[in-house]
Amino acid sequence: MSLLLTRLFLLVMKPRPAEKERGDVPGWVLITVMTAGLVVAIWLVAEEQLKTMLEDALDSVTNK
C-alpha cells in the first residue's frame, strides 16, 4: 500500500511542461478596450456638456 501511495504522490506532483497560453486575451487588452468603450459612451451621452465645459475653461484662461 505504501508503494502505491508513493507512486501516486509522485505522479500527481510530477512537474508538467509549461503550457503556452494560446488564444487567451491578456488582461491589459481587455482593460484598454473597456476603457475606450467607456470614453465613447460618455462622449456620446455628454458631448454638448463636455464642449461647453472645455469652452468655458479655455475662455476663463484666455480672458485673464
DSSP file (Angstrom, degrees, kcal/mol; ACC not computed):
  #  RESIDUE AA STRUCTURE BP1 BP2  ACC     N-H-->O    O-->H-N    N-H-->O    O-->H-N    TCO  KAPPA ALPHA  PHI   PSI    X-CA   Y-CA   Z-CA
    1    1 A M     >        0   0    0      0, 0.0     4,-2.3     0, 0.0     5,-0.2   0.000 360.0 360.0 360.0 -38.3    0.0    0.0    0.0
    2    2 A S  H  >  +     0   0    0      1,-0.2     4,-2.3     2,-0.2     5,-0.2   0.886 360.0  50.6 -64.9 -38.9    2.9    2.3    0.8
    3    3 A L  H  > S+     0   0    0      2,-0.2     4,-2.4     1,-0.2    -1,-0.2   0.893 109.6  51.3 -65.7 -39.7    4.4    1.8   -2.6
    4    4 A L  H  > S+     0   0    0      2,-0.2     4,-2.4     1,-0.2    -2,-0.2   0.922 111.3  46.8 -63.5 -44.7    1.1    2.5   -4.3
    5    5 A L  H  X S+     0   0    0     -4,-2.3     4,-2.6     2,-0.2    -2,-0.2   0.882 111.3  52.3 -64.9 -38.6    0.7    5.8   -2.4
    6    6 A T  H  X S+     0   0    0     -4,-2.3     4,-2.4     2,-0.2    -2,-0.2   0.928 111.8  45.2 -63.8 -44.6    4.3    6.8   -3.1
    7    7 A R  H  X S+     0   0    0     -4,-2.4     4,-2.3     2,-0.2    -2,-0.2   0.902 112.9  50.5 -66.4 -40.1    3.8    6.3   -6.8
    8    8 A L  H  X S+     0   0    0     -4,-2.4     4,-2.3     2,-0.2    -2,-0.2   0.919 111.1  49.3 -63.0 -42.3    0.5    8.1   -6.8
    9    9 A F  H  X S+     0   0    0     -4,-2.6     4,-2.6     1,-0.2    -2,-0.2   0.920 111.5  48.4 -62.0 -44.5    2.1   11.0   -5.0
   10   10 A L  H  X S+     0   0    0     -4,-2.4     4,-0.5     1,-0.2    -1,-0.2   0.861 111.1  51.4 -65.3 -34.9    5.0   11.1   -7.4
   11   11 A L  H  < S+     0   0    0     -4,-2.3     3,-0.5     2,-0.2    -1,-0.2   0.912 113.4  43.7 -67.5 -42.4    2.6   11.0  -10.4
   12   12 A V  H  < S+     0   0    0     -4,-2.3    -2,-0.2     1,-0.2    -1,-0.2   0.895 117.6  44.7 -69.6 -39.9    0.5   13.9   -9.0
   13   13 A M  H  < S+     0   0    0     -4,-2.6    -1,-0.2    -5,-0.2    -2,-0.2   0.432  81.8 126.3 -87.1   1.2    3.5   16.0   -8.1
   14   14 A K  S  < S-     0   0    0     -4,-0.5     2,-0.1    -3,-0.5    -3,-0.0  -0.397  70.0-111.3 -61.7 127.6    5.3   15.4  -11.3
   15   15 A P        -     0   0    0      0, 0.0    -1,-0.1     0, 0.0    -2,-0.1  -0.385  31.8-144.2 -63.6 134.5    6.3   18.7  -12.9
   16   16 A R        -     0   0    0     -2,-0.1     3,-0.1     1,-0.1     2,-0.0  -0.710  24.0 -98.4 -97.1 149.8    4.4   19.4  -16.0
   17   17 A P        -     0   0    0      0, 0.0     2,-0.1     0, 0.0    -1,-0.1  -0.359  51.8 -90.4 -64.2 147.5    5.8   21.1  -19.0
   18   18 A A        -     0   0    0      1,-0.1     2,-0.4    -3,-0.0     0, 0.0  -0.386  42.6-137.2 -62.0 127.8    4.9   24.8  -19.3
   19   19 A E        -     0   0    0     -2,-0.1     2,-0.2    -3,-0.1    -1,-0.1  -0.704  14.8-122.9 -88.9 138.1    1.8   25.2  -21.3
   20   20 A K        -     0   0    0     -2,-0.4     2,-1.4     1,-0.1    -1,-0.0  -0.573  18.1-126.3 -78.3 141.6    1.6   28.0  -23.8
   21   21 A E        +     0   0    0     -2,-0.2     2,-0.5     2,-0.0     3,-0.2  -0.705  41.3 173.6 -88.2  89.7   -1.2   30.5  -23.3
   22   22 A R        +     0   0    0     -2,-1.4     3,-0.1     1,-0.2    -2,-0.0  -0.845  61.0   6.2-103.0 133.5   -2.7   30.4  -26.8
   23   23 A G  S    S+     0   0    0     -2,-0.5     2,-0.5     1,-0.3    -1,-0.2   0.446  91.9 127.6  82.5  -0.3   -5.9   32.2  -27.6
   24   24 A D        -     0   0    0     -3,-0.2    -1,-0.3     1,-0.0    -3,-0.0  -0.775  57.2-133.8 -92.7 132.1   -6.2   33.9  -24.2
   25   25 A V        -     0   0    0     -2,-0.5     5,-0.0    -3,-0.1    -3,-0.0  -0.719  26.1-120.0 -84.2 125.1   -6.6   37.7  -24.3
   26   26 A P    >>  -     0   0    0      0, 0.0     4,-1.5     0, 0.0     3,-0.7  -0.260  19.7-116.9 -62.7 152.5   -4.3   39.4  -21.9
   27   27 A G  H 3> S+     0   0    0      1,-0.2     4,-2.4     2,-0.2     5,-0.2   0.849 111.8  59.2 -59.6 -37.0   -5.8   41.5  -19.2
   28   28 A W  H 3> S+     0   0    0      1,-0.2     4,-2.1     2,-0.2    -1,-0.2   0.825 102.7  53.6 -66.9 -28.9   -4.3   44.7  -20.4
   29   29 A V  H <> S+     0   0    0     -3,-0.7     4,-2.6     2,-0.2    -1,-0.2   0.933 109.8  47.1 -68.7 -44.3   -6.0   44.3  -23.8
   30   30 A L  H  X S+     0   0    0     -4,-1.5     4,-2.6     1,-0.2     5,-0.2   0.907 112.3  49.8 -62.3 -41.7   -9.4   43.9  -22.1
   31   31 A I  H  X S+     0   0    0     -4,-2.4     4,-2.3     2,-0.2    -1,-0.2   0.910 111.5  49.1 -63.8 -41.4   -8.8   46.9  -19.9
   32   32 A T  H  X S+     0   0    0     -4,-2.1     4,-2.3     2,-0.2    -2,-0.2   0.928 113.5  45.5 -64.0 -45.8   -7.8   49.0  -22.9
   33   33 A V  H  X S+     0   0    0     -4,-2.6     4,-2.2     1,-0.2    -2,-0.2   0.909 113.9  48.8 -65.6 -41.7  -10.8   48.0  -24.9
   34   34 A M  H  X S+     0   0    0     -4,-2.6     4,-2.2    -5,-0.2    -1,-0.2   0.890 111.0  50.6 -66.5 -38.2  -13.2   48.6  -22.0
   35   35 A T  H  X S+     0   0    0     -4,-2.3     4,-2.4     2,-0.2    -2,-0.2   0.922 110.2  49.3 -65.0 -43.6  -11.7   52.0  -21.3
   36   36 A A  H  X S+     0   0    0     -4,-2.3     4,-2.3     1,-0.2    -2,-0.2   0.899 110.4  51.8 -61.9 -40.0  -12.1   53.0  -24.9
   37   37 A G  H  X S+     0   0    0     -4,-2.2     4,-2.4     1,-0.2    -2,-0.2   0.902 109.4  49.2 -62.8 -41.3  -15.7   51.8  -24.8
   38   38 A L  H  X S+     0   0    0     -4,-2.2     4,-2.7     2,-0.2     5,-0.2   0.903 109.8  51.3 -64.9 -40.9  -16.4   53.9  -21.7
   39   39 A V  H  X S+     0   0    0     -4,-2.4     4,-2.5     2,-0.2    -2,-0.2   0.929 112.1  46.6 -61.9 -44.9  -14.8   57.0  -23.2
   40   40 A V  H  X S+     0   0    0     -4,-2.3     4,-2.5     2,-0.2    -2,-0.2   0.919 112.9  49.6 -63.8 -43.4  -17.0   56.6  -26.4
   41   41 A A  H  X S+     0   0    0     -4,-2.4     4,-1.9     2,-0.2    -2,-0.2   0.926 113.6  45.0 -62.8 -45.1  -20.2   56.0  -24.3
   42   42 A I  H  X S+     0   0    0     -4,-2.7     4,-2.7     1,-0.2    -1,-0.2   0.906 112.6  52.5 -65.3 -40.4  -19.5   59.1  -22.1
   43   43 A W  H  X S+     0   0    0     -4,-2.5     4,-0.6    -5,-0.2    -2,-0.2   0.913 109.4  48.6 -61.5 -43.4  -18.7   61.2  -25.2
   44   44 A L  H  < S+     0   0    0     -4,-2.5     3,-0.3     1,-0.2    -1,-0.2   0.876 117.0  41.8 -65.2 -37.2  -22.0   60.2  -26.9
   45   45 A V  H  < S+     0   0    0     -4,-1.9    -2,-0.2    -5,-0.2    -1,-0.2   0.890 128.6  25.8 -77.2 -40.0  -24.1   61.0  -23.8
   46   46 A A  H  X S+     0   0    0     -4,-2.7     4,-2.5    -5,-0.2     5,-0.2  -0.048  76.9 125.2-119.8  31.5  -22.4   64.2  -22.7
   47   47 A E  H  X S+     0   0    0     -4,-0.6     4,-2.3    -3,-0.3     5,-0.2   0.928  78.9  45.3 -59.6 -47.8  -20.9   65.7  -25.9
   48   48 A E  H  > S+     0   0    0      1,-0.2     4,-2.3     2,-0.2    -1,-0.2   0.907 114.1  48.5 -64.9 -42.4  -22.6   69.0  -25.6
   49   49 A Q  H  > S+     0   0    0      1,-0.2     4,-2.6     2,-0.2    -1,-0.2   0.883 110.9  51.2 -65.7 -37.7  -21.8   69.4  -21.9
   50   50 A L  H  X S+     0   0    0     -4,-2.5     4,-2.3     2,-0.2    -2,-0.2   0.901 109.7  49.9 -66.2 -39.9  -18.2   68.5  -22.5
   51   51 A K  H  X S+     0   0    0     -4,-2.3     4,-2.7    -5,-0.2    -2,-0.2   0.933 111.9  48.3 -61.6 -45.2  -17.9   71.1  -25.3
   52   52 A T  H  X S+     0   0    0     -4,-2.3     4,-2.7     1,-0.2     5,-0.2   0.915 111.4  49.7 -62.1 -44.0  -19.4   73.7  -23.0
   53   53 A M  H  X S+     0   0    0     -4,-2.6     4,-2.2     2,-0.2    -1,-0.2   0.912 112.7  47.1 -62.2 -42.2  -17.1   72.8  -20.1
   54   54 A L  H  X S+     0   0    0     -4,-2.3     4,-2.6     2,-0.2     5,-0.2   0.921 113.0  48.1 -66.4 -44.1  -14.0   73.0  -22.4
   55   55 A E  H  X S+     0   0    0     -4,-2.7     4,-2.6     1,-0.2    -2,-0.2   0.917 112.7  48.8 -63.0 -42.8  -15.0   76.3  -24.0
   56   56 A D  H  X S+     0   0    0     -4,-2.7     4,-2.2    -5,-0.2    -1,-0.2   0.899 112.4  48.7 -63.4 -40.6  -15.7   77.8  -20.5
   57   57 A A  H  X S+     0   0    0     -4,-2.2     4,-1.3    -5,-0.2    -2,-0.2   0.922 113.7  45.6 -66.1 -43.8  -12.4   76.6  -19.2
   58   58 A L  H  X S+     0   0    0     -4,-2.6     4,-2.5     1,-0.2     5,-0.2   0.893 112.7  51.4 -66.9 -38.5  -10.5   78.0  -22.2
   59   59 A D  H  X S+     0   0    0     -4,-2.6     4,-1.9     1,-0.2    -1,-0.2   0.894 107.4  52.8 -63.7 -39.8  -12.3   81.3  -22.0
   60   60 A S  H  < S+     0   0    0     -4,-2.2    -1,-0.2     1,-0.2    -2,-0.2   0.813 113.2  44.3 -68.2 -27.9  -11.5   81.7  -18.3
   61   61 A V  H >< S+     0   0    0     -4,-1.3     3,-0.8    -5,-0.1    -2,-0.2   0.897 117.0  43.1 -80.8 -42.2   -7.8   81.2  -19.0
   62   62 A T  H 3< S+     0   0    0     -4,-2.5    -2,-0.2     1,-0.2    -3,-0.2   0.717 108.9  57.9 -79.3 -20.0   -7.6   83.4  -22.1
   63   63 A N  T 3<        0   0    0     -4,-1.9    -1,-0.2     1,-0.2    -2,-0.1   0.398 360.0 360.0 -90.9   4.3   -9.7   86.3  -20.6
   64   64 A K    <         0   0    0     -3,-0.8    -1,-0.2    -4,-0.1    -2,-0.1   0.480 360.0 360.0 -74.6 360.0   -7.4   86.8  -17.6
